[in-house]
Amino acid sequence: MTVAARVTAVVAAVALAAIHLVIVPEHLEEKLYIGVLFLVASVLLLVASGLLLVRRLRPAGAGLAIALAAGMAVSYVLSRTVGLPQGYLESWDDPLGTASLVLDGVLVVAA
């Protein structure tokens, strides 16, 4: 993994964690399990970014980052098409969601 790819992956992971942490409170009220998943994903994204900074742990960090970003991107699309459990169906008109989707793609490619 090049330095540029590693820096890009870490920045994308931290940005994704920040976006999801910001929206945790509203989602905890709307659908508890979505808020909890956002919180867990944020923590794991920060763990992945830390792992990416340690040479011998980079493969684990890259794998975790890719799995998280891919899973979140798929969940985002599902939540706007067929919906998620308990009637969770959102609109495509969400700037933070769009930014997250772009960052998911950047993270997968960089990691």
C-alpha positions as CSV (number, residue, x, y, z in Angstrom):
1,M,0.0,0.0,0.0
2,T,1.5,3.3,-1.0
3,V,1.7,6.3,1.3
4,A,-0.9,8.2,-0.8
5,A,-3.3,5.3,-0.7
6,R,-2.9,4.8,3.1
7,V,-3.4,8.5,3.8
8,T,-6.4,8.6,1.5
9,A,-7.9,5.5,3.2
10,V,-7.3,6.9,6.7
11,V,-8.8,10.3,5.9
12,A,-11.8,8.7,4.2
13,A,-12.3,6.3,7.2
14,V,-12.1,9.2,9.7
15,A,-14.5,11.4,7.6
16,L,-17.0,8.5,7.4
17,A,-16.8,8.0,11.2
18,A,-17.3,11.7,11.8
19,I,-20.4,11.9,9.5
20,H,-21.9,8.8,11.1
21,L,-21.2,10.1,14.6
22,V,-22.9,13.4,13.9
23,I,-26.1,11.6,12.8
24,V,-26.2,9.0,15.6
25,P,-28.4,10.9,18.0
26,E,-31.2,11.5,15.4
27,H,-31.1,7.9,14.3
28,L,-31.2,6.6,17.9
29,E,-34.5,8.4,18.2
30,E,-35.8,7.4,14.8
31,K,-34.8,3.7,14.7
32,L,-32.7,2.6,17.6
33,Y,-30.9,-0.2,15.7
34,I,-29.8,2.2,12.9
35,G,-28.3,4.6,15.5
36,V,-26.5,1.7,17.2
37,L,-25.2,0.4,13.9
38,F,-23.9,3.9,13.0
39,L,-22.2,4.1,16.4
40,V,-20.6,0.7,16.0
41,A,-19.5,1.5,12.4
42,S,-17.9,4.7,13.5
43,V,-15.9,3.0,16.2
44,L,-14.8,0.3,13.8
45,L,-13.9,2.9,11.2
46,L,-11.6,4.6,13.7
47,V,-10.1,1.2,14.6
48,A,-9.5,0.5,10.9
49,S,-7.8,3.9,10.4
50,G,-5.6,3.2,13.4
51,L,-4.7,-0.3,12.0
52,L,-3.8,1.3,8.7
53,L,-1.2,3.4,10.4
54,V,0.7,0.4,11.9
55,R,2.8,-1.3,9.2
56,R,2.3,-4.9,10.4
57,L,-1.4,-4.4,10.9
58,R,-2.2,-2.7,7.6
59,P,-3.6,-5.8,5.9
60,A,-6.1,-6.2,8.8
61,G,-7.0,-2.4,8.7
62,A,-7.4,-2.6,4.9
63,G,-9.7,-5.6,5.2
64,L,-11.8,-4.1,7.9
65,A,-12.0,-0.7,6.1
66,I,-13.1,-2.4,2.8
67,A,-15.7,-4.6,4.6
68,L,-17.2,-1.6,6.5
69,A,-17.3,0.7,3.5
70,A,-18.8,-1.9,1.2
71,G,-21.3,-3.0,3.8
72,M,-22.3,0.6,4.5
73,A,-22.6,1.4,0.8
74,V,-24.9,-1.6,0.2
75,S,-26.9,-0.8,3.3
76,Y,-27.3,2.8,2.1
77,V,-28.6,1.7,-1.3
78,L,-31.0,-0.9,0.3
79,S,-32.3,1.7,2.7
80,R,-33.3,3.8,-0.3
81,T,-34.7,1.1,-2.5
82,V,-36.3,-1.9,-0.8
83,G,-35.9,-0.6,2.7
84,L,-34.4,-2.1,5.9
85,P,-36.1,-4.0,8.7
86,Q,-38.8,-2.2,10.8
87,G,-39.8,-0.1,7.8
88,Y,-36.6,1.9,7.5
89,L,-36.9,3.6,4.1
90,E,-35.1,6.8,3.4
91,S,-35.0,9.4,0.6
92,W,-32.1,9.8,-1.8
93,D,-32.1,13.5,-1.1
94,D,-29.5,13.5,1.7
95,P,-26.2,15.4,1.2
96,L,-24.5,13.6,4.1
97,G,-25.6,10.3,2.7
98,T,-24.3,11.1,-0.8
99,A,-21.0,12.3,0.8
100,S,-20.8,9.0,2.7
101,L,-21.5,7.0,-0.4
102,V,-18.7,8.8,-2.3
103,L,-16.3,8.3,0.7
104,D,-17.2,4.6,0.8
105,G,-16.1,4.2,-2.7
106,V,-12.9,6.2,-2.1
107,L,-12.1,4.0,1.0
108,V,-12.7,0.8,-0.9
109,V,-10.4,1.9,-3.7
110,A,-7.7,3.3,-1.5
111,A,-7.6,0.4,1.0
